Amino acid sequence: MLYSSIFPILPFNSSRTSSLKRIGPHNYEILCILIGSLLGDGSMEKSKDGYRFVFYQKGDHIEYLVWLHAQVFKHGYCKENIPQIQSRLGSNGNLVYYCRFRTFTFSSFYWIYEGFYGKGKKALPCWIEQYLSPIALAIWIMDDGTWIKDRGIKLCTDNFTLSDVKKLVDILTTKYGLKVSIVKTGILNQYGIYIPKSNLPILVPIVSPFMHPFFRYKLNYLDKKEI
């Protein structure tokens, strides 16, 4: 199945378009989706012609990845082919099932790549608050949030320094009014962010319009009326 009958063909959603001609301007929503994914499971790849985003999920998360692909495709940033479940041999010799897709390569994604990877390893860019919108927050939770029974949500921020994690906490507090804290993961120099259950009345209305039903359990609800 292809999306061509649902979404219009946009100026640069052709694999034959040169990355040098993919220069934007970029829609704010798609930037929030892309940048929100980098806080979670998303990553970027660099080539001689530019930069692209990579979205990767376990095979049993295919429904979510198909939804995410639709959000990216409708803005013209990737091929229309729907992601499929693939398999590979894991380190233990067992089959590992996964699903993945990439955006087109854009020469104008330099600033995002430099912001996250310019220091040689993944770091938090100074401009992150501008793009940590409700949809970016929802994608971050869907990618890296874990519901801790009767306690709240833990966001995995293992790849970021303590200074970066503190910055994210400040944004969640000042921008969204959430009362959050930093927790140790048990591994040296790795930290997570904990959002107590008491914050759900604030958090759910912010992110629920953008949450895929598959991951609603991460907010401990199946219907918005429950909150």
N, C-alpha and C positions, 0 to 999 in steps of 0.2 A: 504493500500500500504506500502511496506517495501523497504528499500534502498539496500538490499543485492545484487541486480543485478547491482547496480550502483557503490557502494563503496566496496572495499575489506574488508574482515574480518581481523582486526588488532589484535596484540598480547593480548591486555587486554580488548577488547570490548565484554566481556561476563559477565553477572551478576553473574556467578558462580566463577569468579576469586576472590580470597581473596584480600582485600584492602592492606594487607601487601605486596602483590606481585606487586601492582600497584605503582611502585616507579620511573617511568621515565626511561631514561631522557625525558623531555618534549620538544616537538617541539616549537620553538619561536612563531610561528603564533598562535597556540592554546593558549599559555600563554597570548598573547596579547588580544585574543578574550575573554578569561575568565576574565582577569584583567580589560579590558575595560568595561565589563558588570558590574563590581562592582562599577564603577564610575556612572553607570546608574541605571537600575532597578534590576540588579542581586544581589544575596545575597549568603551567604555560610551557611551550616549547619555542626555542629560538632557532631560526635558520638564517641563511645568508640573505634571504629576501624579506624577513620580517618575523612576526610573532603570532602564535595561535594558542587557543585555549584547548585543553583536553579535559573531558568529563568521563569519569570512570566509576562504575558501581559494581557490586556483586550481582551475579546473575539473577538472584531473587528480588533485586530492586529494579528490574527492567521496566516495570510500569512507571516508576518515578523518572527513570532516565528518558523514556519516550516522551513523557510530559515536558521535561526540561529541554529536550531536543526541539519540541514544538515551539517553546518560548523563544529559543535562539533562532530557529528557522524563520519564524514569522517576521523577524527583523532583517532577514537576509544575510545571516552570518555563518551559515553552514549548508551543506548539501541537504536535499530533501529526503534522502533515503533514511528510513526509520532504523534506529539501532537494533541489532539482533544479539541474542545471547551467543557467546563464543566460549570455547574451552581451551585450556592449556594444562600442561603437567605442572603441578606444584612441586615445591622442594622435597616433599615426602613421597613423590611419585604418584599421588592421587590427582584426579582431574579437578581443576578449579574452573568454575563457571563465572563469567564476567560479561559486562556490556560496556561499550565505550563509543564515543564519537568526538570529533574535533571540529573546531571552527575553521573557516578559511584563514589563510595567513594574511595579516594586515601589517603594513609598514608603520601605520599610525598607532600601533599598540605598544610602541617603545616605552612610553611614559609609565604604562601599567607594569610592564616587565621590569623596568628599572626600579620602580617603587617597591616591588615585592622581592626581586631577586638581585638587585644591583649590588648588594653587599656580599654576594657569593653564596648566601643561603637565604631561605625564605624569611622575610622580615615584614613588619607592618609599615606601610607608607605613611608619611606625615599627613596626607590628604584623605585618609580612610573615612573620617567622620562624614564627609560630604556625600559619600556613596553607600554608607551603611543605612540605607533606607529600609522601610518595612519589608519589601520583597527580598532585599539582600539579607536581612536578618532571618527571614523565613527559610531561605535556601541554606544559610549557615546552620540553622537548627536541624533542618532535614538531613543535611550531610553529616554533621558532627555532634548533634545533640543526643543525649541519652536520658531517658526518664528513669529516675531513681525512685522506686515505689514509696509513696507516702512522704516523699521528701522534696522533690523538685527536679530540675533539669541540670545536667552537667554538660557544658560545652568543652569539647576537646581542643585545647590550644597548645598541645605539646611542642609544636614546631616553632613557637614564638618565645622570645625572651620574657623574663619577668617584667621588664620595663614595657614591652609591647602589650602584655596581658593587662597590666595596670591601665594602659591607655584605653584598651577595649572596655574595661570595667567603667572607666570615667565616662566613656561615650554612652554606654547602656544606662548609666545613672542619670547623666545630665540631659540626654536627648530623649529618653523614653521613660524616665522616672522609675526605673527598676532598681530594687535593692539587691545587689549581687555581691558575691565575695570570691576571693581567689582560694583555690584548694590545691594542695600538693598531690601529685599523682603517685608518689612512692618511688619515682625515679628521679635521680639527681637533676636539678635544673629544669624540670618539667612541671608545668602548672596547668590547671583547668579553671574554668569559670562556673560557679554554682549559682543557679537562679532558684531560690526557694519556692515551694509550692504556693506560698502566700502571694506571690507575684502574678499568678495566673490570671486573675481578673484584669490586670493591666496588660499583660503580654498577649493573651489570646485575641482580643479585638484588634491588636496591631498586626499580627502575622497570619491570623486564620484565613483572611481572604486570599492568601498566596500559598497556603499549605496544601500539598497534595494529600488526598484522603489516605493514601498508603502510610503516611508518616504522622497522622494525627495522634497516634498513640504517644508520640514524643511530648505531647502537651497534656497527656492523660485525659483526653476527651474524644468522643466520637461525634458529638453534636454540640454546636455552639450554645444551645440552650442549657447545657449542663453547667456552664460557667456563669 
